[in-house]
Amino acid sequence: MTSHSAFSPRWLWLMRLPALLALGLAGPALAGTLVYVSNADSQDISVLELDRGSSTLKPLETQAVGGAVMPLAVSPDKRFLYAALRSQPFRVVSFGIDAGSGRLKKLGEAPLADSMANIDTDASGRWLFAASYPGHKISVNAIDKEGKVGAIGQLIPTAPNAHAIHADAANRFVLATSLGGDNLSVWRFDASSGQLTAHSPALVQTPAKSGSRHFVWDKAQKYLYLLGELDASLQVYAWDGATGTLRPLQSTTALPPGFAGKPWAADLHLSPDGRYLYASERTSSTLSRFRVDPATGLLQPLGQTETEKTPRGFAIDPSGRYLVAVGQESHSATLYAIDPANGALNALQRLPLGKNPNWVEIIDLP
């Protein structure tokens, strides 16, 4: 019978394995949390690793896309990233996300009906929705089994300046904002055919001249939060997922005290535990935070944090411990730690990016 002494090569390698792993020499390191940022003017996507152990962002690669890349969307299974180009020819680029490293591999391109301000997939990952601000329309493209977006399957005119479009968690309804029409349109969605049909009531009017922009549901799908671009208002609605209807509950603001100038609100996100809501305002370059009442869904203002100049996009990591904000005019990102006690943002790191960063997606690799 063969035995291995303490001095055999195999045992020496095993003894050195912890040190090799620490140095990254025993095989490719697995990046658990990835941050994707679209940079419109440099026409590329920054791929970053969020290292929770060291609380830092680490650049992994820059993926050229050959167009003014802006809205991004990630498939529900976190295997694919979609990037919409707002320069002609208008199209969406499909990327595969490497399960080990998070790096991107281009799978293909497909036409979009116009310059799209927002894209998203349905809950099944089989359909891609898009909303066009200059084209006043929404659309649906099919996504094949390999994760590639295909041809335009449906095109619907809307009120002026469609801006955001998302399906509810049940995949029964799709809502879209009209910034110029001050409304939310509600559509029935057939996930088997990818077809949208008008719901009744078809529209929910929002405050006049508020400029309905981005919206999010809470995880329980009881409440919907809507940000107005033109007045930085935040509207809270009760959502009835059985009937596809909204009931107004509260109106507040994302503007800092003493604000002077023209409001220019941009993005909003809920923390994964639903306790805090954050909204970005570009004129003041601030992030506002709110405490969410779990019983009523109502918002309590908690103050503002100065951030990157012109913060069009930001995102919160799936653990709820970190927030990444990017500045369109600073061409940089800031990583914040989120204080679980009060939702306060503590700046940890600033990182240069490409030109005009505007959209952020953060995922844990499956």
Sequence and secondary structure as in RCSB ss.txt:
>XXXX:A:sequence
MTSHSAFSPRWLWLMRLPALLALGLAGPALAGTLVYVSNADSQDISVLELDRGSSTLKPLETQAVGGAVMPLAVS
PDKRFLYAALRSQPFRVVSFGIDAGSGRLKKLGEAPLADSMANIDTDASGRWLFAASYPGHKISVNAIDKEGKVG
AIGQLIPTAPNAHAIHADAANRFVLATSLGGDNLSVWRFDASSGQLTAHSPALVQTPAKSGSRHFVWDKAQKYLY
LLGELDASLQVYAWDGATGTLRPLQSTTALPPGFAGKPWAADLHLSPDGRYLYASERTSSTLSRFRVDPATGLLQ
PLGQTETEKTPRGFAIDPSGRYLVAVGQESHSATLYAIDPANGALNALQRLPLGKNPNWVEIIDLP
>XXXX:A:secstr
     TTSHHHHHHHHHHHHHHHT SS     EEEEEEETTTTEEEEEEEETTTTEEEEEEEEE SS EEEEEE 
TTSSEEEEEE SSS EEEEEEE TTT  EEEEEEEE SS  SEEEE TTSSEEEEEETTTTEEEEEEE TTS EE
EEEEEEE SS EEEEEE TTSSEEEEEETTTTEEEEEEEETTTTEEEEEEEEEEE  TT  EEEEEE TTSSEEE
EEETTT EEEEEEEETTTTEEEEEEEEE S TT  S   EEEEEE TTSSEEEEEETTTTEEEEEEE TTT  EE
EEEEEE SSS  EEEE TTSSEEEEEETTTTEEEEEEE TTT  EEEEEEEE SSSEEEEEEEE  
